Amino acid sequence: MNNRLAVKGKAIFLLLWMGISAFAWILAPINTFQPTLRTYLDVANRVLASAVCGLIIGLVMGFGQFLVLKQKLASSKKWFFLTLAGYTLALPIGLAISTLMPVLSFTLQGSSFLPLKEPTTIFFFPFPMDIFFGGWVVGFAQWIALRQILPYRNFCLAALWILGVWLSIGLGIIAMLIGRLAPININSGMLFDTTLAIERVYIGVVSGLITGFLLLFVIHQAGQVENTANRLAETIKAN
């Protein structure tokens, strides 16, 4: 009976975690911004838009996950603020990285990538790679909060969490791109474009499911190590 309750509790946790992630991503219009950037001024404007999108995602996801997480761990207040900071910084940093890569490539070839203000024939599409390149920032920020509330933590758990969160966002983007092969045009003429919303749901559902499983695993591993350490300490005292 206890095992059934434990399984049911984990299933509810995963559904809530995944639902919060999907809801957070659906509220941020990440794929409605003009993806074609022709000047560095366009890049600068896109940085601001990316920060706003990240702020929305982090605000919703951080608060929702905080409410769910406090059922598993006693103290998780910093989770909200660090998740908010992580997503707010992740998208602009990802955009900077995706811009810097062609800039360095062009520079090595002895030419310039983009003009400052006046557009030319050169342009590039940072979406959705700008989201992927910034995914590690979210994992790093959340680990700062998570490491303070886990009973045990080490480098392996830190690397697992940071890389796992990064991978979850990447797989979410892949799911979105696969979903584009069979687009669902329900109400494309309405103010709220369902097709674009569904694309964002792909990212939220996949990333939420993966990070939910990952969080349960990290909590379980940390608890096991702590229990082993406690039993070892008791054995030493007894002897």
Helices and strands as residue ranges (DSSP letters): H 2-27, H 40-69, H 77-108, H 129-133, H 135-146, H 155-179, H 194-238
